[in-house]
C-alpha cells in the first residue's frame, strides 16, 4: 500500500494481523490513518497503538490496533492487498521524547525568568493544567507552573538538543495542554546558528484537553527547537507539552486536533 509513508510506519512482511482491531475510523486516508496511530486518539491513546490496518472496502476505513507482530497469541495471515503496518514506538527515535525516563537532553535556558518542570499527575493548582500526561495518563510531561512567585509575562524556555538537517521535509509534532482562565502563550521556535525563527504560537484557554500540533521546520542546516511558555495574568495558566517528535516527512497539516 504505497500511499502510506514508511517514514511513519515500517511495513511488516506483507502480512495482515487477525483480530485485535481496537478502533475503526471512517472517512480518512491511509496517511491520516498512520498519523492517528502515531499521535493517538481518545480510544487508542498515543503509545498504545502498535499497528494499523486500512480497509479499502465500503469507501475505506482506518483500523487501529493495540497488537503487532510481537503480541502473544496474534496470528498472521495473508492479505491482498497487504495493508497492515507495524508501529515503531517514537520513544526509540533520537529525535523524539515522551519525557517518561528523563528530559531527553533538553536544557533549561539560564537567561529566562523560571524553568519548565517535569511532572506526573496533576499540576499544583486547581482549575488549570492536565490531570496526567498525554502518552498514558500516568506518565510524565513538561509544564510551566503559573503559581506565585511567577508574575504576568514571565518566560520559561526549554531547548532541544541539536538536530541534524534531513535532506527532505521535516515536521515537528507535539501535544500540548493549555487550560485555565488566565492561560498565557506557548511559542515554538527553531534556532539555526544565530537565527531564531518562531514557527508556531497559541494564547489563551484551549480547554481541558491535550491537542496535537504539526508544523513544518523551515531550516537548511542543523537546528534546535525552543518551547517558550509565557505566564498569563494569574495562577490559572499552566501550560504543558508531551510526546515531541521530529518526523522526516512533510506535515499533514499545520495544526490538527481530534
ABEGO torsion letter per residue (X at the ends): XAABBAAABBBBGGBBBBEGBABBBBGBBAAAAAAAAAAEBAABBBGABABBBBBABGGEBBBBBABBAABBGBBBBBBOBBABBBBBBAAABAABBAGAABAGGBBBBAABABBBBBBBEBBABBGBEBABBAAAGABBBBBBBABOABBBGBBBBBBBBBBBBBABBBBBBBBBBBBEAABBBBBBBBBBEABBBBABBBBEBAEBBBBBBBBBBBBABBBBBBBBBBBBABABABBBBBGBBBBBBBBABABBBX
